[in-house]
Amino acid sequence: MTVTREGAATLAFVEGLHGALEELAQSVPHIAEDDLSLFSLAVIEIATNIAVHAPRGGDEVSLSVELSAGDELRAVLRDSAPPVHLDLTAATMADALAESGRGLAIAAAVCDELSVERRRGNLWRLVRRVGPRSV
């Protein structure tokens, strides 16, 4: 099952992704709710970062999201923003009193794979493997 959404990189668009994630979840009743919830959290965190950090005042930043499920949960997010320069391996949780700055660390913690390529914008890939996990 694949669900796609495209639009302007805005918080309203991100809010609409909840419906797309629910549509995906309904199509895969065999996947545990915990896996779906954590995957959804990661997708929303990355999409929110794209929307919040999109440049304003110039061309509108577009965002396309492709969600798929099978043996794993996968999301591909493409934006038209200037390339981001991040070291995803260095993503850490913000101070407990900080009001922001946790999105990348949360996504990295709950995904088995998280990557970004700088290619005519940014291409984010998120993967969460499903099934039993060793603690």
N, C-alpha and C positions, 0 to 999 in steps of 0.2 A: 504494500500500500504506500502510495506517495501523495502528499498534500503539499500544494504550493500556494504561496501568496506573494504578491508584488505590490509595491506602492512607494510613497515618499517615506523617508526615514524619520518618522515622527513618533512621539509617544502614543498618539492615537492608533497608528499602525501597529505598534507593539502590543497595545491593549487587544487589538483584533487577533493577534497570534494565539491568544488563549483558546479561541474557538477552533483554530486550525489544529492546535495540540490536542484538544478534546476530540476532534474528528479522527485524528490519528489513533488516539487511545481507544476509541470505540471500535476501530477496525482490528485491533490486536488484543482480544480478551485473554489470550494466553500469557501476556506479559504482565508481570507483577506490578501492582499499583506503585510500590516504592520506586521501581525502575522508571516508570512513566513520570512520576512526580519529580524525581531528581533530574531527569532529562529535561523536562519542561522548565524547571528552574534555571538550568544552564542556558537553554535557548533564550529565555526571557532576559536573563542577565546580559548576554552578549548583544541581543537586539536593542536592549535599553542603552547600553554603552554606545552603540552605533548612533542611535537617535539623539542622545544627549550630547555627544561630542561631534556631531555633524556640523560642518561650517555653516554659518548663517550669512545671509546677505548676498549670496551669489547664486549659482545654479543649485537647484534643488537636489539633494542627495537621494538617490533611489536605493531601495532595499528589496531584494528578492530572497525568499526563504523557501527551501525545499526540505520537507520532513519525510523520512521514510522509516519503515520498520520491517523487520524480518527476523534474522537471528540476532540483530542488534538494532538499536535506535540510532538514527543518523540524521544530522541536520547540516545543510550547506547554506550559508548566508553570504550573499554577494552585495556589496555596496559600491556606490560610485564616489565615495569620499576620497580625499587624498590618502595616500598610503600611510598606514599606522606603523610605527616603529616601536614594537614591544618585544620584550623578552618574556615569553609566556612561562618559562621555567622559573622566572624570578617573581612571579605573582604571589603576593602574600596578603593575608588578611590585614585590613586597616585597623588602627587603634580602636579599642572598644568604644570610645566616645565619638569616633568619627561618624559623620552622617552619610558618607559615601566611601567608595574605594574598595568594595568587597567583590564586585561582580566577576572579575577575571579569576580571582582566587577561588571563589565558589564554583565557577564553571570548571576550572582545572581539577578541583577536588572531586567532583561528581562524574566527570567524564573519563573514559579510558583513553580517549584521544581528543586533543584540542590543538588546532593549528590555525595559523593565518598566513596566507600568501598575499603578497603585494603584486597584483596583476590587474591593471586598469581598474583601480579601486582596491578593494580588499575582499579576499575569499576566505571565509571562516569555515572550518570543518569541525564538527563535534560528533563524537561516537560514544555511546554507552552500550557496553555488552550486557546482555540480559541473561538471567538464569542464576543458579546458585553462585554465591561469592564466598571466597575464603576470607576470614577476618584477620 
